[in-house]
């Protein structure tokens, strides 16, 4: 706020001249730890970063009344496991999870439609205690290949209707130690 010229101002209260900084020059990444080419790490257990991945849990709870569970399966395990797959799918596209990601995840594991008993048995074994076990969560997320994650919900439904769930969810290859 300006001050009238006739009001006395103490020297300490007078407006000081601003410091002007120089415009920065050209910058080059030449420090020892700089990465020459940015690239994402890949492999089992690495994950796929993306924004607001916790939103997948909120969206997953909206599917609770549509889930087809067998005795012994938990709604919470199904939601957490599929939210992880959906978050991984969303991260593949560099965005936050949306309802289509959850639809792909729940459809892929046979929670939204009738699927062969073999897939249900595999799902029951794999998803047991997924809501509380980090190792189980990693196994679920790593089980789905990136090519499968890139499919649309309609393509996943078509594959499952044709009995192609083994091509969508191949068995995890054991990693030899050392």
C-alpha positions as a Python dict, from the first residue, in 0.01 Angstrom:
ca = {
    (1, 'X'): (0, 0, 0),
    (2, 'X'): (141, 336, -90),
    (3, 'X'): (203, 598, 167),
    (4, 'X'): (129, 967, 133),
    (5, 'X'): (439, 1180, 77),
    (6, 'X'): (365, 1406, 375),
    (7, 'X'): (380, 1120, 630),
    (8, 'X'): (724, 1083, 785),
    (9, 'X'): (881, 738, 722),
    (10, 'X'): (1166, 599, 931),
    (11, 'X'): (1476, 503, 737),
    (12, 'X'): (1432, 134, 829),
    (13, 'X'): (1078, 135, 686),
    (14, 'X'): (1164, 281, 349),
    (15, 'X'): (1131, 60, 43),
    (16, 'X'): (1461, -94, -58),
    (17, 'X'): (1570, -155, -412),
    (18, 'X'): (1513, -512, -527),
    (19, 'X'): (1802, -738, -615),
    (20, 'X'): (1799, -850, -972),
    (21, 'X'): (1937, -1194, -1043),
    (22, 'X'): (2102, -1281, -1368),
    (23, 'X'): (1917, -1499, -1615),
    (24, 'X'): (2053, -1852, -1586),
    (25, 'X'): (2268, -1971, -1872),
    (26, 'X'): (2258, -2299, -2062),
    (27, 'X'): (2264, -2607, -1837),
    (28, 'X'): (2412, -2945, -1928),
    (29, 'X'): (2379, -3268, -1732),
    (30, 'X'): (2745, -3337, -1670),
    (31, 'X'): (2760, -3438, -1307),
    (32, 'X'): (2899, -3786, -1234),
    (33, 'X'): (2565, -3937, -1125),
    (34, 'X'): (2355, -3803, -1413),
    (35, 'X'): (2175, -4055, -1630),
    (36, 'X'): (2254, -4011, -1996),
    (37, 'X'): (1928, -4171, -2112),
    (38, 'X'): (1629, -4186, -1879),
    (39, 'X'): (1472, -4531, -1878),
    (40, 'X'): (1237, -4720, -1653),
    (41, 'X'): (1362, -5025, -1475),
    (42, 'X'): (1176, -5339, -1566),
    (43, 'X'): (1145, -5687, -1426),
    (44, 'X'): (968, -5873, -1153),
    (45, 'X'): (886, -5674, -842),
    (46, 'X'): (993, -5338, -983),
    (47, 'X'): (646, -5193, -1035),
    (48, 'X'): (520, -4926, -1268),
    (49, 'X'): (503, -4568, -1136),
    (50, 'X'): (197, -4360, -1207),
    (51, 'X'): (-1, -4077, -1053),
    (52, 'X'): (-267, -4131, -785),
    (53, 'X'): (-256, -4510, -791),
    (54, 'X'): (-442, -4534, -462),
    (55, 'X'): (-752, -4421, -650),
    (56, 'X'): (-773, -4779, -784),
    (57, 'X'): (-879, -4897, -437),
    (58, 'X'): (-1167, -4651, -428),
    (59, 'X'): (-1279, -4756, -773),
    (60, 'X'): (-1235, -5123, -681),
    (61, 'X'): (-1481, -5094, -394),
    (62, 'X'): (-1746, -4980, -643),
    (63, 'X'): (-1731, -5328, -800),
    (64, 'X'): (-1805, -5515, -475),
    (65, 'X'): (-2170, -5589, -556),
    (66, 'X'): (-2077, -5721, -905),
    (67, 'X'): (-1805, -5967, -798),
    (68, 'X'): (-1867, -6338, -846),
    (69, 'X'): (-1686, -6497, -553),
    (70, 'X'): (-1665, -6860, -450),
    (71, 'X'): (-1674, -6980, -90),
    (72, 'X'): (-1345, -6898, 76),
    (73, 'X'): (-1275, -6588, -132),
    (74, 'X'): (-1266, -6247, 31),
    (75, 'X'): (-1400, -5928, -125),
    (76, 'X'): (-1109, -5735, 22),
    (77, 'X'): (-852, -5973, -127),
    (78, 'X'): (-1017, -5946, -469),
    (79, 'X'): (-1033, -5566, -457),
    (80, 'X'): (-672, -5522, -342),
    (81, 'X'): (-531, -5772, -591),
    (82, 'X'): (-722, -5629, -885),
    (83, 'X'): (-646, -5270, -779),
    (84, 'X'): (-276, -5357, -805),
    (85, 'X'): (-322, -5496, -1156),
    (86, 'X'): (-529, -5191, -1252),
    (87, 'X'): (-265, -4954, -1113),
    (88, 'X'): (1, -5133, -1311),
    (89, 'X'): (-212, -5102, -1627),
    (90, 'X'): (-270, -4730, -1565),
    (91, 'X'): (104, -4677, -1504),
    (92, 'X'): (175, -4845, -1835),
    (93, 'X'): (-18, -4565, -2002),
    (94, 'X'): (128, -4296, -1772),
    (95, 'X'): (-198, -4194, -1608),
    (96, 'X'): (-406, -4244, -1295),
    (97, 'X'): (-630, -4553, -1270),
    (98, 'X'): (-979, -4536, -1419),
    (99, 'X'): (-1282, -4764, -1423),
    (100, 'X'): (-1160, -4937, -1742),
    (101, 'X'): (-842, -5046, -1568),
    (102, 'X'): (-1045, -5207, -1292),
    (103, 'X'): (-1278, -5366, -1546),
    (104, 'X'): (-979, -5526, -1721),
    (105, 'X'): (-833, -5648, -1391),
    (106, 'X'): (-1157, -5795, -1254),
    (107, 'X'): (-1245, -5949, -1591),
    (108, 'X'): (-898, -6094, -1634),
    (109, 'X'): (-922, -6287, -1309),
    (110, 'X'): (-1282, -6392, -1375),
    (111, 'X'): (-1451, -6190, -1104),
    (112, 'X'): (-1712, -6038, -1339),
    (113, 'X'): (-1820, -6332, -1557),
    (114, 'X'): (-1839, -6710, -1565),
    (115, 'X'): (-1495, -6860, -1622),
    (116, 'X'): (-1351, -7214, -1624),
    (117, 'X'): (-1311, -7387, -1290),
    (118, 'X'): (-934, -7406, -1346),
    (119, 'X'): (-908, -7025, -1351),
    (120, 'X'): (-1122, -7001, -1038),
    (121, 'X'): (-898, -7255, -860),
    (122, 'X'): (-587, -7061, -967),
    (123, 'X'): (-745, -6734, -854),
    (124, 'X'): (-848, -6876, -515),
    (125, 'X'): (-493, -7001, -455),
    (126, 'X'): (-327, -6680, -571),
    (127, 'X'): (-554, -6421, -409),
    (128, 'X'): (-564, -6582, -62),
    (129, 'X'): (-462, -6311, 192),
    (130, 'X'): (-375, -6060, -84),
    (131, 'X'): (-509, -5773, 124),
    (132, 'X'): (-249, -5836, 395),
    (133, 'X'): (54, -5998, 231),
    (134, 'X'): (299, -5791, 26),
    (135, 'X'): (461, -6095, -134),
    (136, 'X'): (120, -6216, -256),
    (137, 'X'): (48, -5867, -391),
    (138, 'X'): (374, -5871, -589),
    (139, 'X'): (294, -6215, -728),
    (140, 'X'): (-50, -6101, -847),
    (141, 'X'): (83, -5785, -1010),
    (142, 'X'): (376, -5965, -1176),
    (143, 'X'): (156, -6245, -1308),
    (144, 'X'): (-2, -6024, -1576),
    (145, 'X'): (215, -5949, -1880),
    (146, 'X'): (232, -5597, -2027),
    (147, 'X'): (84, -5720, -2356),
    (148, 'X'): (-222, -5838, -2163),
    (149, 'X'): (-248, -5511, -1972),
    (150, 'X'): (-260, -5321, -2301),
    (151, 'X'): (-581, -5501, -2406),
    (152, 'X'): (-918, -5327, -2385),
    (153, 'X'): (-1192, -5461, -2153),
    (154, 'X'): (-1378, -5595, -2458),
    (155, 'X'): (-1071, -5780, -2585),
    (156, 'X'): (-1016, -5942, -2244),
    (157, 'X'): (-1381, -6052, -2234),
    (158, 'X'): (-1350, -6198, -2586),
    (159, 'X'): (-1033, -6391, -2492),
    (160, 'X'): (-1201, -6534, -2183),
    (161, 'X'): (-1517, -6626, -2374),
    (162, 'X'): (-1300, -6813, -2625),
    (163, 'X'): (-1127, -7002, -2342),
    (164, 'X'): (-794, -6824, -2384),
    (165, 'X'): (-727, -6740, -2021),
    (166, 'X'): (-401, -6939, -2022),
    (167, 'X'): (-262, -6711, -2293),
    (168, 'X'): (-361, -6403, -2091),
    (169, 'X'): (-226, -6536, -1761),
    (170, 'X'): (74, -6759, -1833),
    (171, 'X'): (239, -6929, -1537),
    (172, 'X'): (515, -6732, -1368),
    (173, 'X'): (860, -6848, -1471),
    (174, 'X'): (1075, -6946, -1177),
    (175, 'X'): (1389, -6736, -1149),
    (176, 'X'): (1705, -6939, -1090),
    (177, 'X'): (1916, -6808, -801),
    (178, 'X'): (2255, -6661, -873),
}
